[in-house]
Amino acid sequence: MNETSPRPLRVAVSCGGTGGHMFPGLAVAAALRRRGHRVAVILSGRAVEAERAKADLPEGAEAMLVPVDPISPRRPKSLLKLWRACRSAKRQFRKFRPDVLLAMGSYTSIAPVLAARTLGVPVVLHEANAIPGSAVAHLARFARTVCVCFPDMARFFPKGARLADTGLPLRAEFGKGVGGSKADPAKFSLLVMGGSQGAQAVNRAVAEALALLPSRHPELAARIRVVHLAGTRNEEEVRALYAEKGLAGAAFEVLGFEHDMSRRYAEADLCVSRAGASSCFELALTGLPAVFVPLPGLARDHQSRNAESMAARGAGVVAPQDSLSPESLADLLASLSADAPRRAAMRKSLLAAARPDAASRVADEVERAAAAAAAR
């Protein structure tokens, strides 16, 4: 246990929603369990959560179900469901008696935070992106601390809000600085992470850019090696796209899923990726230079903000999707492949932005919040 918490705590951790909230929340839950605290992980009942929690729930942690759906004022039934979720959370909190609640963001945090507020339970929030989601932005007034991952975020929160730069907790499999450590010096190895939401545009742009290399940048075409993580839903489509563009042979590998991402980062010289918070901080932790292609049309355009923040620190290059052409991407890949000093500088900036101890930092804030409440 940290010196801020002389006794074992009861901690409720709300990490429902997508993997972007699940994995960081479970990582902190595991850190809290290692410190001897009792932990209840709050889930919203989604099938994807159940599968991930079954595999990754920390040993000794409990599961607490608070069913809730996305909320919209235009759908009165969603507000009724929120009220029911608040009642469910309060009922279970009275039984579990948490000393503190950690909420990792998304709409699934709303009911637990409101329930904690009415019961006098201190709240710690975590925001993964460079601009807060609507849930965290509205709930920040109820929190003792808001844990953040990007700099210069105070302007998005109420005056006087206490922010802590913790970074984003990641799965333990990622080693710091492994990016490029096992790359073949005779090749230029490109990792494409096209398996995320809205991947079709990235997949096509990359394939079309690669098809231009023999005529536009023959020196790169002769030595490039590509690993394209397409996602299980997109795998066949991307394979067909590569075949259509004449991208065949050992130099081009299309995978639906990869269990050993640490290996893929280690074998790459450069990555093309969306700019979700998890991708940004995995790349930062591993020190792998990246071209970020933010997914447009998301709430508050948060991927663009993430990418811009990384680029402002020299930790990546932003290639907006609406101005991304096969020609511009081919030229960018050729420029970066030929500029080892620039990639080295990006690697240095990425590692400076990394927070390998993020789970421990968030756990510290949870303990501090509980200690402050107990002192009162």
C-alpha positions in Angstrom: 0.0 0.0 0.0 1.0 3.6 -0.7 1.9 5.8 2.3 -1.3 7.8 1.6 -3.4 4.8 2.6 -2.4 3.2 5.9 -5.4 0.7 5.8 -7.0 -1.5 3.2 -9.7 0.3 1.3 -12.8 -0.7 -0.5 -12.6 0.7 -4.0 -15.3 0.6 -6.7 -13.9 1.0 -10.2 -16.2 1.9 -13.0 -14.5 0.9 -16.3 -17.4 -0.1 -18.5 -17.9 0.7 -22.1 -15.4 -0.1 -24.8 -11.8 -1.5 -24.5 -10.6 2.1 -24.3 -12.0 2.3 -20.8 -12.0 -1.4 -19.9 -8.3 -2.1 -20.1 -7.0 1.0 -18.2 -9.6 0.5 -15.5 -8.7 -3.2 -15.1 -5.0 -2.2 -15.0 -5.7 0.1 -12.1 -7.9 -2.4 -10.4 -5.0 -4.9 -10.5 -2.6 -2.3 -9.0 -5.1 -1.7 -6.2 -5.4 -5.4 -5.5 -1.6 -5.7 -5.3 -1.7 -3.1 -2.6 -4.1 -5.2 -0.6 -7.3 -3.2 -1.3 -10.7 -4.8 -1.8 -11.9 -3.9 -5.4 -15.3 -4.2 -7.1 -15.2 -3.6 -10.8 -18.4 -2.0 -12.1 -19.7 -3.4 -15.4 -22.6 -2.2 -17.5 -23.7 -5.6 -18.8 -22.5 -5.3 -22.3 -21.4 -8.7 -23.9 -18.0 -7.3 -24.9 -17.4 -6.3 -21.3 -18.4 -9.7 -20.0 -15.8 -11.4 -22.2 -13.0 -9.1 -21.4 -13.8 -9.0 -17.7 -13.9 -12.8 -17.6 -10.4 -12.9 -19.0 -8.8 -9.9 -17.4 -10.6 -9.3 -14.0 -7.8 -9.1 -11.4 -7.5 -12.0 -9.1 -9.6 -11.4 -6.0 -11.6 -8.5 -7.5 -15.4 -8.6 -7.5 -17.7 -7.8 -10.3 -20.6 -5.4 -9.8 -23.3 -5.0 -12.4 -24.9 -1.6 -13.0 -26.8 -1.9 -16.3 -27.0 1.4 -18.3 -27.4 2.4 -21.9 -26.1 5.5 -23.7 -28.1 8.6 -22.5 -29.9 11.1 -24.7 -32.4 13.8 -23.6 -34.2 13.0 -26.9 -34.8 9.5 -25.7 -36.8 9.8 -22.4 -36.5 6.0 -21.9 -32.7 6.4 -21.6 -33.2 8.9 -18.7 -35.5 6.4 -17.0 -32.8 3.7 -17.4 -30.3 6.1 -15.9 -32.5 6.7 -12.9 -32.8 2.9 -12.5 -29.0 2.5 -12.8 -28.5 5.1 -10.1 -30.8 3.2 -7.8 -29.0 0.0 -8.6 -25.6 1.6 -7.9 -26.7 3.1 -4.6 -28.2 -0.2 -3.5 -24.9 -2.0 -4.3 -22.7 0.7 -2.8 -24.6 0.5 0.5 -23.7 -3.2 0.6 -20.1 -2.9 -0.6 -19.5 0.4 1.3 -16.7 1.8 -1.0 -14.2 4.3 0.5 -13.7 5.8 -3.0 -15.0 5.4 -6.5 -12.7 5.5 -9.6 -14.6 6.2 -12.8 -12.8 5.8 -16.1 -15.2 7.9 -18.2 -17.9 7.1 -20.8 -21.6 7.1 -20.2 -21.3 4.0 -18.0 -19.7 6.2 -15.3 -22.6 8.6 -14.9 -24.8 6.4 -12.6 -22.0 5.3 -10.3 -20.7 8.8 -9.9 -24.1 10.2 -9.1 -24.8 7.4 -6.7 -21.4 8.0 -5.0 -22.1 11.7 -4.7 -25.4 11.2 -2.9 -23.8 8.7 -0.5 -20.8 11.0 0.2 -18.3 8.7 -1.4 -15.3 10.6 -2.9 -14.8 10.3 -6.6 -11.7 10.2 -8.8 -12.2 10.5 -12.5 -9.9 9.5 -15.4 -9.9 11.1 -18.8 -8.0 9.4 -21.5 -8.2 12.0 -24.3 -6.8 15.4 -25.0 -10.3 16.9 -24.7 -12.7 15.5 -22.1 -15.7 13.4 -23.1 -19.1 14.8 -22.2 -19.4 12.4 -19.2 -16.1 13.5 -17.6 -16.7 17.2 -18.4 -20.1 17.2 -16.6 -19.0 15.0 -13.7 -15.8 16.8 -12.9 -17.6 19.1 -10.5 -18.2 16.1 -8.3 -14.7 14.7 -8.3 -11.9 15.3 -5.9 -9.3 14.6 -8.6 -9.4 14.3 -12.4 -6.6 12.1 -13.7 -5.5 13.2 -17.2 -3.0 12.0 -19.9 -2.4 15.1 -22.0 -0.9 18.5 -21.1 -2.8 21.8 -20.9 -6.2 20.4 -20.0 -7.2 22.7 -17.2 -9.2 25.0 -19.5 -11.7 22.2 -20.1 -12.6 21.8 -16.4 -14.3 23.9 -13.8 -12.0 26.5 -12.1 -10.3 25.0 -9.2 -10.6 21.4 -10.4 -7.6 19.3 -9.2 -5.9 17.6 -12.1 -3.2 14.9 -11.9 -1.0 14.0 -14.8 -1.1 10.2 -14.5 -1.0 9.0 -18.1 -3.1 6.1 -19.4 -2.7 2.7 -17.8 -1.9 0.1 -20.3 -1.6 -3.7 -20.4 1.6 -5.0 -18.8 2.7 -6.7 -22.0 4.1 -3.4 -23.5 7.7 -2.8 -22.6 9.1 0.7 -22.6 11.2 1.6 -25.6 10.8 -1.6 -27.6 9.7 0.1 -30.8 12.1 -0.6 -33.6 14.5 -2.6 -31.3 14.1 -5.7 -33.5 13.6 -4.0 -36.9 15.5 -5.5 -39.8 18.2 -2.8 -40.7 18.1 -3.9 -44.3 14.4 -3.2 -44.6 12.0 -0.3 -43.8 9.3 -2.0 -41.7 5.9 -0.3 -41.6 3.2 -1.3 -39.1 -0.4 -0.3 -40.1 -3.0 -0.5 -37.4 -6.2 -0.5 -39.5 -8.4 -2.7 -37.3 -10.1 0.1 -35.4 -13.4 1.9 -35.8 -13.8 3.5 -39.2 -10.7 1.8 -40.6 -11.7 1.5 -44.3 -10.4 4.9 -45.3 -7.0 4.2 -43.7 -6.8 0.7 -45.2 -7.5 2.0 -48.7 -5.2 5.0 -48.4 -2.3 2.8 -47.2 -2.8 0.2 -50.0 -3.1 2.9 -52.7 0.0 4.7 -51.4 2.0 1.4 -51.3 1.0 0.7 -54.9 2.5 4.1 -56.0 5.9 3.4 -54.4 7.5 1.6 -57.4 6.9 4.5 -59.7 7.1 7.3 -57.2 9.8 6.2 -54.7 11.5 3.0 -56.1 14.2 3.1 -53.5 11.6 2.7 -50.7 9.6 0.1 -52.8 12.7 -2.1 -53.0 13.1 -2.4 -49.2 9.7 -1.8 -47.6 8.1 -4.5 -45.4 4.5 -4.0 -44.3 2.5 -5.6 -41.5 -1.1 -4.5 -41.8 -3.3 -5.3 -38.8 -6.7 -5.2 -40.5 -9.0 -6.4 -37.7 -11.0 -9.6 -38.0 -13.9 -7.9 -39.7 -11.8 -6.3 -42.3 -9.2 -9.0 -42.9 -10.6 -10.4 -46.1 -11.5 -7.0 -47.5 -7.9 -5.8 -46.9 -6.4 -8.9 -48.4 -8.5 -8.4 -51.5 -7.5 -4.7 -51.6 -3.8 -5.6 -51.5 -4.3 -8.2 -54.3 -6.1 -5.7 -56.4 -3.2 -3.3 -56.0 -0.6 -6.0 -56.8 0.8 -6.0 -53.3 1.8 -9.6 -52.9 4.7 -11.7 -51.5 6.6 -11.8 -48.3 6.9 -8.0 -48.1 3.2 -7.6 -47.4 1.5 -9.3 -44.5 -2.2 -8.8 -43.7 -3.4 -10.1 -40.3 -6.8 -10.1 -38.8 -5.6 -10.0 -35.2 -2.3 -10.1 -33.4 -1.9 -11.4 -29.8 1.8 -10.3 -29.5 1.6 -6.6 -30.1 4.9 -6.0 -28.3 6.6 -8.0 -31.0 5.0 -6.1 -33.8 6.1 -2.8 -32.2 9.6 -4.1 -31.8 9.9 -5.1 -35.4 8.6 -1.8 -36.9 10.4 1.4 -37.9 7.2 3.4 -38.3 3.5 3.0 -37.6 0.4 4.4 -39.4 -2.5 4.5 -36.8 -5.7 6.2 -35.8 -5.3 8.5 -32.8 -7.3 6.9 -30.0 -5.8 7.5 -26.6 -4.8 3.8 -26.2 -2.9 3.8 -29.6 -1.2 7.1 -28.7 0.1 5.9 -25.4 1.1 2.4 -26.6 3.2 4.1 -29.3 4.6 6.5 -26.7 5.5 3.7 -24.3 7.1 1.7 -27.0 8.8 4.7 -28.6 7.6 3.8 -32.1 7.3 6.9 -34.5 3.9 7.3 -36.0 1.8 8.9 -38.6 -1.6 9.6 -36.9 -4.7 9.6 -39.1 -7.4 10.8 -36.7 -10.9 9.3 -37.2 -13.2 12.3 -38.2 -16.7 12.8 -36.9 -16.2 11.6 -33.3 -17.5 13.4 -30.3 -15.6 16.6 -29.7 -13.2 15.5 -32.5 -11.1 14.0 -29.7 -8.8 12.0 -32.0 -7.7 15.1 -33.8 -6.9 16.7 -30.5 -4.9 13.7 -29.4 -2.9 13.6 -32.6 -2.3 17.4 -32.5 -1.1 17.2 -28.9 1.3 14.3 -29.8 2.6 16.2 -32.8 3.1 19.4 -30.8 5.5 17.5 -28.6 7.4 16.2 -31.6 6.0 12.7 -30.9 4.2 12.1 -34.2 3.0 13.4 -37.6 -0.7 14.2 -38.2 -2.2 13.3 -41.6 -5.8 14.5 -41.6 -8.1 12.0 -43.4 -9.9 14.6 -45.4 -6.6 15.8 -47.0 -4.9 12.4 -47.2 -4.3 11.2 -50.7 -2.3 8.2 -51.9 0.3 10.5 -53.3 0.7 12.6 -50.1 0.9 9.5 -48.0 3.4 7.8 -50.3 5.6 11.0 -50.2 5.3 11.2 -46.4 6.3 7.5 -46.0 9.3 8.0 -48.3 10.3 11.2 -46.4 10.2 9.5 -43.0 11.9 6.4 -44.2 14.9 8.4 -45.5 15.1 10.6 -42.3 16.5 8.4 -39.5 17.4 11.5 -37.3 13.8 12.7 -37.5 12.5 9.3 -36.4 15.1 9.2 -33.6 13.9 12.6 -32.4 10.2 11.4 -32.5 11.2 8.3 -30.6 12.8 10.5 -27.9 9.7 12.7 -27.6 7.4 9.7 -27.5 9.3 8.1 -24.6 9.2 11.5 -22.8 5.4 11.5 -23.1 5.0 7.9 -21.9 3.8 7.1 -18.4 4.9 3.5 -17.8 3.8 3.8 -14.2 0.3 5.2 -15.1 -1.6 2.5 -13.2 0.4 3.1 -10.1 -0.1 6.9 -10.4 -3.9 6.5 -10.7 -3.9 4.1 -7.7 -2.0 6.8 -5.7 -4.7 9.4 -6.5 -7.4 6.9 -5.4 -5.6 6.4 -2.1 -5.2 10.2 -1.6 -8.8 10.8 -2.2 -9.8 8.2 0.3 -7.3 9.5 2.9 -8.6 13.1 2.4 -12.2 12.0 2.9 -11.2 10.1 6.0 -9.3 13.1 7.5 -12.5 15.2 7.2 
